[in-house]
Amino acid sequence: MKSILTINNLEKSYGERKAVKGISFRLEEGEILGFLGPNGAGKSTSINMISTVVDYDGGDISFLDKDIRKHENFLKRHLGVVPQDLAIFNDLSAYDNVKFFCSLYGISGRELKKNVEEALTFVGLWERRKELPSGFSGGMKRRLNIACAIAHKPKLLIMDEPTVGIDPQSRNNILETVKELNKNGTTIIYTSHYMEEVESLCSRLIIMDEGTIIEEGTKETLKSKYSKDNLEEVFLQLTGKELRD
């Protein structure tokens, strides 16, 4: 399997505080990687460095064997990000939201219209395309957020707690959307504090704490290391949050 993303000895400091302490890992093409950790673990900083929002102090990041510092635009063309905080405009229709974000990647004309329709149809919002998101439920806003991130058809998608604060039905809808995206060839980094989401979606897990990777492996590897009886307890300890139903 080919690596789509390679992180080597990545470091980041804010003043005297070292947020990320030389982490290294590879992301294989076609997998869903669970990226977990408590608040302050360095998880968000790592994601922000991968998505070029934050520069890094040491180490290197390669996307499809290209150094992202030298090929930042190449990465951005193939990267989608679903942030935890909604990134949509309440005064634009659902259609115009997706159209705006898709157009940022240089897509226009018939291709733009086609991509917008496909993205909204994929998340189940095509029939609501003319409506303002200010009138949407929390789950619908989350789905619109995903449509905005996938309309340009990224190879790599980063999803930062995309189901936080929504009802179970909307949550299940989003989980099915994630599975379908992956089935269609999108490689995904997925952050969550829900054990059942991690179990359902992720083929491999990375858990960070205090700026370092403290656990890494497939679900099967971690299950063999920690018995089923205490797996959820370990998850709680490592993520620093209570499980939520």
URSUL-V216520 format. One record per residue. N is the residue number from 1. SS is DSSP state (H for helix, E for strand, L for the rest). PHI is phi in degrees with one decimal (none if undefined). PSI is psi as a letter, one per 30 degrees, with the letter a starting at -180 (none if undefined). Layout:
{{N	SS	PHI	PSI} {N	SS	PHI	PSI}}
This chain:
{{1	L	none	k} {2	L	-85.1	k} {3	E	-78.9	k} {4	E	-94.0	f} {5	E	-141.3	k} {6	E	-126.3	k} {7	E	-109.1	k} {8	E	-129.2	j} {9	E	52.6	h} {10	E	-75.4	k} {11	E	-134.4	k} {12	E	-153.7	k} {13	E	-124.8	k} {14	E	-120.3	j} {15	L	66.4	b} {16	L	-87.2	f} {17	E	-89.1	k} {18	E	-92.3	j} {19	E	-77.7	e} {20	E	-131.3	k} {21	E	-115.7	i} {22	E	73.5	h} {23	E	-83.4	k} {24	E	-139.8	k} {25	E	-166.8	l} {26	E	-122.0	k} {27	E	-114.3	k} {28	E	-85.4	k} {29	L	-60.1	k} {30	L	92.8	g} {31	L	-99.3	l} {32	E	-111.0	j} {33	E	-99.1	k} {34	E	-80.3	k} {35	E	-115.6	j} {36	E	-123.6	l} {37	E	158.7	l} {38	L	-71.2	l} {39	L	-58.7	k} {40	L	86.3	g} {41	L	-76.6	f} {42	L	104.0	g} {43	H	-63.4	e} {44	H	-65.4	e} {45	H	-61.3	e} {46	H	-62.3	e} {47	H	-61.8	e} {48	H	-65.8	e} {49	H	-71.5	e} {50	H	-61.0	e} {51	L	-88.2	g} {52	L	67.0	g} {53	L	-72.2	e} {54	L	-124.3	k} {55	L	-79.3	l} {56	L	-108.2	l} {57	L	-86.8	e} {58	E	-153.8	l} {59	E	86.1	a} {60	E	-152.5	l} {61	E	-127.1	k} {62	E	-119.3	k} {63	E	-117.0	j} {64	L	50.5	h} {65	L	67.5	g} {66	E	-115.3	k} {67	E	-63.3	k} {68	L	-70.9	f} {69	L	-70.2	e} {70	L	-91.1	f} {71	L	-131.8	h} {72	H	-62.1	e} {73	H	-65.4	e} {74	H	-62.5	e} {75	H	-61.9	e} {76	H	-61.6	e} {77	H	-65.6	f} {78	L	-110.9	g} {79	E	-114.9	k} {80	E	-120.8	k} {81	E	-130.1	k} {82	E	-106.1	j} {83	L	-76.0	l} {84	L	-64.0	e} {85	L	-82.6	k} {86	L	-55.6	k} {87	L	-115.0	i} {88	L	-136.7	l} {89	L	-103.3	j} {90	L	-71.3	f} {91	L	-97.1	g} {92	L	-115.2	k} {93	E	-63.7	l} {94	H	-56.3	e} {95	H	-61.1	e} {96	H	-69.9	f} {97	H	-60.4	e} {98	H	-65.7	e} {99	H	-59.6	e} {100	H	-61.7	e} {101	H	-66.6	e} {102	H	-65.9	e} {103	H	-66.6	f} {104	L	-64.2	f} {105	L	-96.5	g} {106	L	80.1	g} {107	L	-89.3	k} {108	L	-148.5	l} {109	H	61.8	b} {110	H	-62.3	e} {111	H	-63.4	e} {112	H	-62.4	e} {113	H	-60.2	e} {114	H	-63.9	e} {115	H	-65.4	e} {116	H	-63.6	e} {117	H	-61.8	e} {118	H	-64.7	e} {119	H	-67.1	e} {120	H	-68.9	e} {121	H	-65.9	e} {122	H	-60.2	e} {123	L	-93.8	g} {124	L	77.9	g} {125	L	-120.5	g} {126	H	-60.4	e} {127	H	-69.3	f} {128	H	-107.6	g} {129	L	-62.2	f} {130	L	-86.8	f} {131	L	-88.4	l} {132	E	-82.5	k} {133	H	-66.1	f} {134	H	-61.0	f} {135	H	-97.7	g} {136	L	-85.1	l} {137	L	-72.1	l} {138	H	-59.5	e} {139	H	-65.7	e} {140	H	-66.8	e} {141	H	-63.1	e} {142	H	-63.1	e} {143	H	-67.4	e} {144	H	-64.6	e} {145	H	-57.4	e} {146	H	-67.6	e} {147	H	-58.4	e} {148	H	-63.9	e} {149	H	-84.3	f} {150	H	-111.1	f} {151	L	-62.6	f} {152	L	-88.0	g} {153	L	60.9	i} {154	L	-70.9	l} {155	L	-79.8	e} {156	E	-122.7	k} {157	E	-124.5	k} {158	E	-103.6	k} {159	E	-119.4	j} {160	E	-101.2	j} {161	L	47.2	i} {162	L	-71.6	f} {163	L	-111.5	g} {164	L	-66.5	k} {165	L	74.1	g} {166	L	-123.0	l} {167	L	-74.4	l} {168	H	-57.0	e} {169	H	-65.2	e} {170	H	-64.6	e} {171	H	-62.8	e} {172	H	-62.8	e} {173	H	-61.5	e} {174	H	-68.0	e} {175	H	-61.8	e} {176	H	-65.9	e} {177	H	-62.4	e} {178	H	-61.1	e} {179	H	-61.4	e} {180	H	-68.4	e} {181	H	-57.7	e} {182	H	-65.2	e} {183	H	-60.4	e} {184	L	-83.9	g} {185	L	111.6	g} {186	L	-83.7	k} {187	E	-86.3	k} {188	E	-131.5	k} {189	E	-103.6	k} {190	E	-124.6	k} {191	E	-105.7	k} {192	L	-162.5	l} {193	L	-112.1	g} {194	L	-100.0	j} {195	H	-59.7	e} {196	H	-69.0	f} {197	H	-66.9	e} {198	H	-60.4	e} {199	H	-60.5	e} {200	H	-74.3	e} {201	H	-102.5	e} {202	L	-92.0	k} {203	L	-84.6	f} {204	E	-146.1	l} {205	E	-126.1	k} {206	E	-125.7	k} {207	E	-119.9	k} {208	E	-108.0	l} {209	E	-155.8	k} {210	L	53.1	h} {211	L	82.5	g} {212	E	-128.0	l} {213	E	-86.3	j} {214	E	-102.6	f} {215	E	-147.5	k} {216	E	-153.0	k} {217	E	159.8	l} {218	E	-73.0	l} {219	H	-57.9	e} {220	H	-65.2	e} {221	H	-62.2	e} {222	H	-69.3	e} {223	H	-66.9	e} {224	H	-74.3	f} {225	H	-78.6	e} {226	L	-115.4	k} {227	L	-61.1	l} {228	H	-57.4	e} {229	H	-63.5	e} {230	H	-113.3	g} {231	H	-62.3	e} {232	H	-66.8	e} {233	H	-63.7	e} {234	H	-63.0	e} {235	H	-57.3	e} {236	H	-61.0	e} {237	H	-64.7	e} {238	H	-78.3	e} {239	H	-90.3	f} {240	L	74.9	g} {241	L	-136.9	l} {242	L	-75.3	k} {243	L	-67.3	k} {244	L	-120.4	k} {245	L	-86.8	none}}
